[in-house]
């Protein structure tokens, strides 16, 4: 039996035994194993039942990654660091021969909507493994000791298979605490620090924060690499438009469009592109213009201002 067939059978068996994986995941993993050659086949060592909260709510979600690093617009420094980390992950055994380990704990810091969560998905895609996202709404509890127990279950689960584990908004657990802060969250922070310190599984653990300066200094030291994310520059805005509008015909004044989109996050610019594409399809328009993007950007900015916040 070849490697792909073995993988497919293993996935079917694991999903059947667990009974808790998202519907359709088996089929998606199976198709991913035979997908185009620009990435490795999806490899899964063990799809164990997902950990549950004390209220029997799933603490994580497991999904097939669908985007690559080529789908993101990041700084050259970030791209270089991420490709180096991927290379280390792929050659972990070579490093081990010299008593070295690949970087496996990453902290991504920056404003909301700048690509941090999608970076975790792109790394999982590149490695051909599932993405495990921690569900903060299920993890955090007002009851004494529950949140800490939930975190312990998640990290124990992370050691049961091969995947990328994503903790969004880790500052919720690990922000700087005053003596007057809730004792439960101080205990949670201590547990998380200890768990990260002891975590040695061959997986990438990626934490994100919108407020890097709020993290406890002890938390920063637990990560092998820290990358900073910012709103796109003028050049990055152009690159982002090329990616998002690649299936459409467009002719725009790059300078005007960049000014219209300035100050928006990657996610907000993607929303503008989606608005423009939908309107183009429904209007039967053959060409997306500068005015289409400028007017859509202005409308989005107005709605965000009225809502008093930016898109997450």
N, C-alpha and C positions, 0 to 999 in steps of 0.2 A: 504493500500500500504506500502511495507517495505521501509527501509531507502535507500537501494541501488536503488530501482525503482524510489523513489522520487528524488534522486540525478541525475539519468540519465535523467529524464524528465526535471529537472531544467536546466541541462547543455544544452540539446537540445534547450530548449526555449530561454535561454540566448544567445546562439550562433546564433540562427535564428534572434533574435531581433537586435543583434549588427551588424551583417553583416560584421565585420571587423576582426574576429579572424582567425588565420592561418588555412588553409585548412586541414581537417583531425583531428583537435584537439578534436572535439566532440567525434569521434570514439575512440580516444586514451584515453580520460578521462573516457568514458564509460567502456572500457576494464579495465582501471586501477581500477575502482570501484569494479570490480569482480575479481581482480588479487589475487595472492598468499597471504597467511595470514601473511607474515613476515612484512608487513607494513599496516597502516590504509588505508581504502578506500579513494580515492581521494575525497576531500570535497571542494566544491566551493560555496561561499555565493552569488557571483554575478559576472558574466562575462560581465562587462560593455564594451562598445566600447573603444578600446585603445585610449589614448590621441594622438593628432596629432600636428605636428609642424605648424608654420605659413605658411609653404609651403605644408601642408597636407601630410606630411610624418610621418608614425608611430614613436612615440618616444620610444616605448618599444616593446618587443616581449614576447609572453606568450607561455610557453611550458610545457609539462608533464615531470617531472624529472624521470630519468631512472637509476641513480646510487645511491648506498647507501654508508654509511660511511665504510662499510666492503670492498668496492671496492677501498678505498683510503689507502695510507700509510702515516700516520701522526705521530708526536711525541706523546708519552703517555700523556703528559701534555695537548696537544691540543685535543686529543680524550676525555679525562676526562672533560675538559671545555665544549666541544660541547655536550656531553651527559648530562651534568648538565643543559645546556641551553635548550635542548630538553625536559628534565623533567619539567623544569619551565614552558615552553610553554604549555605542556600537562596538567599542573595543575594550570593554571592561576587563575581559580576561587577560588581555595584553598588559594592562595597567596592573592587574593583580599580581602578575608574575614579578613585578618590581615593588610589591607591597603598597601599591597606590590604588585609590578608588576614584571613580568618576565623580564629578560634581553632581549632586543629586537633590539638593535643597536650594530652591531659588526663591527670591523675593522680588516681586515686580511692583514698583511703586510709581504712582502718578495719578492724574485726574481720571475721573470716570469717563468711560467711552473711548479710551486711547489704545485699546487692543490688548490689555493685560490678560483677560480671560480667554480671548481667542488665541493668544500665544500658547497657552496651555494645551488647547485643542490642536494647534498646528504641530506642537512637539509630539503629541500622541500619534498624530497622523504620520509624521516622519518616521517614528519608531514602529508603526504598525501595531499599536496596542490600544486598548480601550481607554477612555477618559472617565475617571471617577470624580464627580463633583460633590463636594460636601454641602448638604442642605442646612444652612444656618438656622432656618426657621424651625427645623426639627431638633437641632443640636442644643440651642440655648433654652434653658429652663429656669424658672423662678424658684424651683425647689432645691433645697440644699443638697449639693453633691451630684445632682443629675447631669449638669452640663459637663463636668469633669469625667463622669462615667461614659457619657456619649463620645467624648473625644478619644478616650482610651479604646473604645470599641472600634472607632473609625480607623485608628492607626494600626490596631491589631488586624483588622480586615485588610488594610493596605498591604500587609506582609503576606497575605494568602495568595496573591497572584501577581501578574506583571501588568502594570498600567501606569498612567500618569494620574496623580492625585492632586486635585485643585481645591485650595482653600481660598475662597473669595472673602475680602474684607476681614483679614485676620486681626486687624486692629480692634475688632469687637472683643477679642479675647486677650489681646496682648498690648493694649495701649498703656501709657504711663499711668500709674495709679497713685492717688493720694491716700494718706492714712485714713481719710474719711470715706473712701470709696467702699462699695459693697464687698464684704469679706469673701463672698462666694466667687466673684470675678477674680479676686487676687489668687484664690486657690486654683481657679481654672487656668490662669496665666502660668502658675507654677507647674501644674500638670503638663500643659502644652510645652513649656520649655524643656521639661524633663523628657517628655516623649520624643521631641525633635532631637534632643541630644543623643538619645539611645537608639533612634531609628536607623537601622542599617540594611533595610531591604533594598533590592536592586530595582528601585523605582524612582521616578522623578516626583518629588513633592513640590508643588508650586503654590506659593501663597501670594495673594495680591492685597494691596492697600491703597486707598485713595488719599491717605493722610500719613505719609511716611514719617513725618516728624513727630507724630503722636506715639509711635511704637517705642516700647521700652528698649533701652540700649542692650539689655541682655538678649532680647529677641533678635536683634540685628545680627548678633554674633553667632546665632545658630544656623545661619544660612551660608552656603558655599559661594553664592553669587547674588549680587543685588543689581538690578537693572532699573533705570529710571525712564519713565514714559512721559511724553509731553504732547500737547496739541500739535498737529502737523504744521510744518513750515510751508511756505508758498510752493516750493518744489515738491514737497510731499503731497500737497493738495492735488497738484497736477497728476502725480503718479497714482493717487487714489482714484481720481476720476477715470483714468485709463483702465484701471482694473474693474471698477464698478459699472462702467458704461461700455465695456468691450463688446457686448452683444448688440449694441445699437450704433447707428450712424450719428455722429455729432460734429458740429463745427462751432467752436467757441473761442472767444477772446480770453486767453489764459489769465491775463492780468486782471481783467474785470471780474472773472469768475473767482480768482484767488482772493480778491478784495471782498467779494460778497460772502465767501466762505470763511474768511479769517476769523479766528477765535473760536471756531466750532471744533468739536472733537471728531475723531475718526467715525464714531458711531453716528453722530449728528450729520456728518457729511454723507454717510451711507444712506441715512434716511432721506436726505434731499435727493440723492440719486434715485432712490426707489420712487419717490413722489414723481419725479420727472419721467421716469420710465413708464410708470402706470398711466400718466396723462398722455404720453406719446402713443401708447398702444390703443387706448380708448378713443383718442382723437384721430387715429389713423395717420398720424404725422410720420413722415419719412426721415426727418432730421431734427435732432435736438439742438436748440440754439442757446446762445449766451443768455438771452432774456429768460428762457425757460428755467435755467439754473439759478439766475440772479433772483427772479421772482419767488421761486420755491424756497431759496435760502432765506429771503426776507420774511416770508410767511412763517417758516419754522422758527426763526429767531424771535419773532413777535410772540408766537405761542409759548416758547420757552420762557420769555420774559414775563408774560402774564401768569405763567404757572409758578414763577419764582424759583426755577431750578433748571438745570440742564438734564438732558437725557442720560440715563444710566447706561 
